[in-house]
Amino acid sequence: MTLWNNSVTGGKEIKRLTRKVKEECESVVQPMTLAKHTVVTDMKSRIEALTQVGEKMSNNITKLKEEISTAKKKLDAFRKLRKVTHSSVYNGIERILKEHKIVRASYHGGDFNGVNIITLMQESQDIMDEIKVEMVTQKPTMEVEINKLCVEVRKALVLWDDVFSKQTPSMNLQMLIG
């Protein structure tokens, strides 16, 4: 490895040495002198050493690419399993939203469209209460955090509903703000 790293790049060094060996061998009209033979032999051994290091690095890269590919497949399988699990929080929230006729539009890449957002904002009190119950059922140790999160999301939805309706603050908003 050090041999490879000591040259600017191992591949360029191999090409340079190969070219130099070829030049040295072609420039000899008579039998090669001992000094030239030593230089050519040294360059050939450096080429061989660089080639071996390059092959090892290439094999390591191939192994690492296979490991990355395997890890990606495992991660994808894990993600699918989390979404598919019948009792997952994700599925519970999806079920609650469907009960309120809020459906992700497949033609928008799974995003909510305008009608669904309006329904979500207008029914935020009931929806967030149901979502809170679902999440606490799944993660009872996080009840305080879940309650706080659901209250904040409900407030945000009511505020956005009032902003988009361009009306004076509603009773819901006045109750939330205090």
C-alpha positions as CSV (number, residue, x, y, z in Angstrom):
1,M,0.0,0.0,0.0
2,T,2.8,2.4,0.9
3,L,4.3,1.9,-2.5
4,W,1.0,2.8,-4.1
5,N,0.5,5.8,-1.8
6,N,4.1,7.2,-2.2
7,S,3.5,7.8,-5.9
8,V,1.0,10.5,-7.0
9,T,-1.2,7.7,-8.2
10,G,-0.2,4.1,-8.6
11,G,-1.8,3.7,-12.1
12,K,0.1,6.7,-13.5
13,E,3.3,5.4,-11.9
14,I,2.8,2.0,-13.6
15,K,2.4,3.6,-17.0
16,R,5.4,5.9,-16.5
17,L,7.7,3.0,-15.5
18,T,6.4,0.7,-18.3
19,R,7.1,3.4,-20.8
20,K,10.6,4.0,-19.3
21,V,11.4,0.2,-19.4
22,K,10.3,0.1,-23.0
23,E,12.5,3.1,-23.9
24,E,15.5,1.6,-22.1
25,C,15.1,-1.8,-23.8
26,E,14.6,-0.2,-27.3
27,S,17.6,2.1,-26.9
28,V,20.0,-0.8,-26.4
29,V,21.7,-1.7,-29.7
30,Q,24.3,-4.0,-28.1
31,P,23.9,-6.3,-25.2
32,M,22.6,-4.4,-22.2
33,T,25.1,-3.2,-19.7
34,L,24.9,-4.4,-16.1
35,A,23.9,-0.9,-14.9
36,K,21.1,-0.6,-17.5
37,H,20.0,-4.2,-16.7
38,T,19.8,-3.3,-13.0
39,V,17.8,-0.2,-13.7
40,V,15.3,-2.1,-16.0
41,T,15.0,-4.9,-13.4
42,D,14.3,-2.5,-10.6
43,M,11.7,-0.7,-12.7
44,K,10.0,-4.1,-13.6
45,S,9.9,-5.1,-9.9
46,R,8.3,-1.8,-9.0
47,I,5.8,-2.2,-11.8
48,E,5.0,-5.7,-10.4
49,A,4.7,-4.4,-6.9
50,L,2.4,-1.6,-7.9
51,T,0.3,-4.0,-10.0
52,Q,-0.2,-6.3,-7.0
53,V,-1.1,-3.4,-4.7
54,G,-3.6,-2.1,-7.3
55,E,-5.2,-5.6,-7.6
56,K,-5.5,-5.8,-3.8
57,M,-7.2,-2.4,-3.7
58,S,-9.5,-3.3,-6.5
59,N,-10.5,-6.5,-4.7
60,N,-11.1,-4.6,-1.5
61,I,-13.3,-2.1,-3.4
62,T,-15.3,-4.9,-4.9
63,K,-15.8,-6.5,-1.5
64,L,-16.8,-3.1,0.0
65,K,-19.3,-2.5,-2.8
66,E,-20.9,-5.9,-2.2
67,E,-21.1,-5.1,1.6
68,I,-22.8,-1.8,0.8
69,S,-25.2,-3.5,-1.5
70,T,-26.1,-6.1,1.1
71,A,-26.5,-3.4,3.8
72,K,-28.8,-1.4,1.5
73,K,-31.0,-4.4,0.8
74,K,-31.2,-5.1,4.6
75,L,-32.1,-1.5,5.2
76,D,-34.8,-1.6,2.5
77,A,-36.2,-4.8,4.0
78,F,-36.2,-3.3,7.5
79,R,-38.0,-0.2,6.3
80,K,-40.7,-2.3,4.5
81,L,-41.1,-4.4,7.6
82,R,-41.6,-1.3,9.8
83,K,-44.3,0.1,7.5
84,V,-46.0,-3.2,7.0
85,T,-46.2,-4.4,10.6
86,H,-49.8,-4.6,11.4
87,S,-49.6,-2.9,14.7
88,S,-47.1,-0.2,13.8
89,V,-47.6,3.5,14.7
90,Y,-47.4,4.3,11.0
91,N,-50.3,2.0,10.1
92,G,-52.3,3.2,13.0
93,I,-52.0,6.8,11.9
94,E,-52.8,5.9,8.3
95,R,-55.9,4.0,9.6
96,I,-57.1,7.0,11.6
97,L,-56.6,9.4,8.7
98,K,-58.6,7.0,6.4
99,E,-61.4,6.9,8.9
100,H,-61.6,10.7,8.6
101,K,-61.5,10.3,4.8
102,I,-58.0,11.7,4.5
103,V,-56.1,9.7,1.9
104,R,-52.7,10.2,0.5
105,A,-52.9,10.9,-3.2
106,S,-50.8,8.4,-5.1
107,Y,-50.6,10.8,-8.0
108,H,-48.8,13.3,-5.7
109,G,-46.2,10.7,-4.6
110,G,-48.1,9.9,-1.4
111,D,-48.5,13.6,-0.3
112,F,-51.8,15.0,0.9
113,N,-53.7,17.2,-1.6
114,G,-55.7,20.3,-0.7
115,V,-59.0,18.7,0.2
116,N,-57.3,16.3,2.6
117,I,-55.3,19.1,4.2
118,I,-58.5,21.1,4.7
119,T,-60.2,18.1,6.4
120,L,-57.1,17.5,8.5
121,M,-57.1,21.1,9.7
122,Q,-60.8,21.3,10.4
123,E,-60.9,18.0,12.3
124,S,-57.6,18.4,13.9
125,Q,-59.0,18.2,17.5
126,D,-60.5,14.7,17.0
127,I,-57.8,13.4,14.7
128,M,-54.9,14.4,17.0
129,D,-56.8,13.0,20.0
130,E,-57.1,9.6,18.2
131,I,-53.5,9.8,17.0
132,K,-52.3,10.5,20.6
133,V,-54.2,7.4,21.9
134,E,-52.7,5.3,19.1
135,M,-49.1,6.5,19.7
136,V,-49.4,6.1,23.5
137,T,-50.7,2.6,23.0
138,Q,-47.6,1.8,20.9
139,K,-45.1,3.7,23.1
140,P,-46.5,4.1,26.6
141,T,-43.1,5.1,28.0
142,M,-43.2,8.3,25.9
143,E,-46.7,9.5,26.9
144,V,-45.6,12.9,28.1
145,E,-43.6,13.6,24.9
146,I,-46.5,12.3,22.7
147,N,-49.1,14.5,24.5
148,K,-46.9,17.5,24.1
149,L,-46.3,16.8,20.4
150,C,-50.0,16.2,19.6
151,V,-51.0,19.4,21.3
152,E,-48.4,21.4,19.3
153,V,-49.4,19.8,16.0
154,R,-53.1,20.4,16.8
155,K,-52.3,24.1,17.5
156,A,-50.3,24.4,14.3
157,L,-53.2,22.9,12.3
158,V,-55.8,25.2,13.8
159,L,-53.5,28.2,13.2
160,W,-53.0,27.3,9.6
161,D,-56.7,26.7,9.1
162,D,-57.4,30.2,10.4
163,V,-54.7,31.6,8.1
164,F,-56.1,30.0,5.0
165,S,-59.7,30.7,5.8
166,K,-58.8,34.5,6.1
167,Q,-61.4,35.0,8.7
168,T,-61.2,36.4,12.2
169,P,-59.8,34.0,14.7
170,S,-62.2,31.2,15.4
171,M,-63.4,30.0,18.7
172,N,-61.0,27.0,18.5
173,L,-58.1,29.3,18.0
174,Q,-59.1,31.6,20.8
175,M,-59.4,28.6,23.1
176,L,-56.0,27.3,22.1
177,I,-54.2,30.6,22.5
178,G,-55.9,31.3,25.7
